[in-house]
Amino acid sequence: MTVHQDQEKSALLNHQEGVQVHDVISADGAKEQAASSGYQKRVQDRSTNPSLFKTKEFYLYYLIFITCVPYMFKTGHDASAEYNPNYEKFKDLLSDGWFGYKMDNSDEQYANFRNNLPILAAVISIYLPLSHLYKHFLVPVTPIKSPHQPLYRAYFFIAFSLIYIYFMHGNSLLKIGAIVSVNYAIAKLGGSSRLMPTLTWIFNLAILFLNETYRGYNFTDFHSSLAWLDNNRGMNSRWDVTFNFTMLRLVSFNLDYYWSLRQTREEKQKIDRDRAPATDKERVSTPTFEEDYNFTYYLAFTLYAPLYVAGPIMTFNDFISQLRYPKEIKAMTLGMWFGRLIFCLLTMEFMMHYMHLVAISKRQAWDNDPILQICMIGLFNLVLIWLKLMIIWRFFRFWALADGIEAPENMIRCVLNNYSALGFWRSWHKSYNLWTLRYIYIPLGGTRYAIYNIWVVFTFVAVWHDINLKLLAWAWLISFFVLPEIIASKIFSKKKAGSKRRRIYNCSSR
C-alpha cells in the first residue's frame, strides 16, 4: 500500500467515525473534487437520478409554492400591520426604515451587526488591499514545504488583529492576551502528557464561567491602581461575549499540538509534505510541522481578524495548512459569494420592513389573532433567526475568503429543509458541529458510545452559548429527542439490516 493510499484510508476512517451519528448517508454519498491547491467545491453525483423538475409531480409543487408561500407572507404581514388591533402594543419597538416605512430592528444581535455594517465595510476595505499588497511583495508564491521557511502572512495577521481588537475592546486586549498566553503555557508545559488535554479543558471551561460571572472583569478587581485602564473599553466593552469563539480556537491549538506529539514515527513518515492536502478533511486531520506550533502562529490563528468576532470556526491544522499550501479561490467564486450575501441582506431588509414579528414576539402581541397568524408569527421568527445568523456568518466568511482563507460554511441548508433532528444540527452552525465532533465526540469514543456522548456534547453546547439552567434543560431535552434517531441508525445499519433497508432509512432521514 502506498503512502498516498495510507493517508486516504486514515482520512476515511476519521471521517466515518465522526459522521455516522450526525449524518446517516447512503452508499452513493457525496463526492469531493480534490485539487492540490485549488478551491474545492463539494458536489453530489446525480448521474443515477434523472431530473424530476419537469414531471407532473413537480408541477403540482410549483402551483402550491406560488399560491401558498405568498399567502404565508401576507398572513405574517396582517399580524403586524397598522390595522391589526395589537399594533399599539409593539409599535414603540419599531424604527424608521427605508422610503418612509416602519421597520422592526428590535433583534439586538442583528441590530448590532446592521448598525455597525458601515464600519465593518470600511475595515474590510482597508484590510484587504493591505493584506494582498503584503502577500504580493513579501510572501513566496510557491507552497512553503519546509518548517524552516517562515509563514510571513502570520506577522501581518498579528499586527492588524491587535489594532483591530484594540479598537473594538480597548484595554481589554490585555485581558485577552493574558488568557491566550496562559493557555499557550499549558500546551507547551504539558506537551505530550495525558494531563495536558485535561488541564486545557479545565482552564477554558473555568474562563467561560468566570467571564459570565464577572461580565469580563474590571481592572480595578485586580488592583485599585489599574482603575485608569477601565476608562478605555473600546467600541464594544463586552469582549467576553465574542471570546467564546476564541476559546474554541484555544482548545483547537492545544489538542492539535497534543495529537501531533503523540504521533508514532511511522505515522510521521507517512505524511507527504511535498504535496498539498487533497481534501479539507486531510487539512484538518494532518498535523503540521512541529515547529509550526509556536506562539507567533498561535496568535495569528487565535486572533485572525476576519474570523475573530463570529467565526466560522477553523482548526489550527487547517489554518496553518492554508498558509503553507494556499488555496486558489477564483474571482468568480468570490463574486458568487458576494452576490449571495447581498441577496440575503436584501431579503432581511424586506422582511424587517414587511413583517414586524420580532417586536410582536417581544410584547406577545397576538391577542385574538387567528390561529394561522399566530402560526406564521412562530414560523417566521424561526426563519428570521436562521437568516440573521446566516448573514453574519457569511459576511465574515466572505471576508476570510477574499483574504485567501477558506473557513467551513455554517448554514448549508434552509432551516425549513430538514428531515431529521441530527441532519438539522449538522447543517446548523456546521463549523461548530465539526469542532465538537473532532474535539469532544470522537475523543470520547465516537459512535461506539454515541448514546452517552451526545449528552456531553449538547451539555457543552449549552454552556458555551450561555450558562443558565434553561439552556441546560434545552440541551438535555435535545439529547433525549435525538436518541431514537441514533438508536435507529444502529438498528438499521448495513451490517444488521442489509443495504436495501439502510437505503430506505437514509431516504427518510434526508
Disulfide bonds with the S-S distance in Angstrom:
none
